[in-house]
Amino acid sequence: MSPVQQVVVMVMVMVVVVWAEAKMFILEGLGVCGDDLAKFPIHSCILCATHCTHNGLCEGFSFQKNLANEMDSAGQCRLHQLLTEPDGASDTICYKPVYPATPPPPPSTTADPAAVTTTLSASPTSMADISNTHTANVKTKAMCNANAGALGIYQDSTSFFLICKNHPNELPFNINQPTDECVNTGDYMQCMSVTCTGNNIINGFRQATFPVEGPCSSNFIASITSLDLTDCHTVSGAMQTQPANSDGWTQWRICPGDTTSFYVMTGVQVTDLGSGEWSLDSITCCLIRRLV
């Protein structure tokens, strides 16, 4: 029996208990089965499952066995936020969780605060409704409205566009225009790999300044709402389901959310592929929360 087969037999079903919460994982198949939320060497498949349970964004994991030494149980752990079908790699096994019919009890109030992970108000695999939105063309220097947040970014045949949506009536806020200089050679996508600092969000690029400024806002102004930096996550990996009315889109990343959970982008990561081509690697989305 091969080392991977031994692991499969021993860990067909795992129950991991963390913070008085039990999570069960079942074997999905051979191969990697998602994006790389995190990737690191680890001693065993059980520990990989424990890391997935600790991580509030983890929806499943893959464990690559160390085949160089059959007596060694160490290997590589990959945590996944967006799941796909296993790719069939014979040295790797994929596990996905089985969710209970009723939600587990909340963590104990006596738990170590350092062990508490991000809590999401919306599933990271869902997408916000992008109807009633406006766009800001990244390559021609444009911004979202001052009372709007960027829900995502997409590429069509001509350019890259921020998907902007005015705040819901119950979540009012305004943002100041960008002031950070964008050093570029004529392609503003060179400044789109960014994580906004403080309470700032992705806004676009100012047209009336030289050097160009953007893409992060310079202030978040609100009295009854705030940008909740404890309720954030990253959208990455395989493209989400293509939204309606998006013919011609070649890439897109869109925050989750609904009428009560309004997520906006606070960060973007892109890769320069050369010849004016870029890949949209990931976006970071954080919640606008009502305070009163």
Buried (B, 14 or more C-beta within 10 A) or exposed (E): EEBBEEBBEEBEEBEBEBBEBEBBBBBBBBBBBBBEBBBEEBEBBBBBBBBBBBBBBBBBBBBBBBEEEEEEBEBBBBBBBBBBEBBEBEBBBBBBBEEEEEEEEEBEEEEEEEEEBEEBBBEBBBBBBBEEBBBBBBBEBBBBBBEBBBBBBBBBEEBBBBBBBBBBEEBBBBBEBBBBEBEBEEBBBBBBBBEBEEBBBBBBBBEEBEEBBBBBBBEBBBEEBBBBEEBBBBBBBEBBEEBEEEEEBEBBBBBBBEEEBBBBBBBBBBEEEEEEEBEBBBBBBBBBBBEE
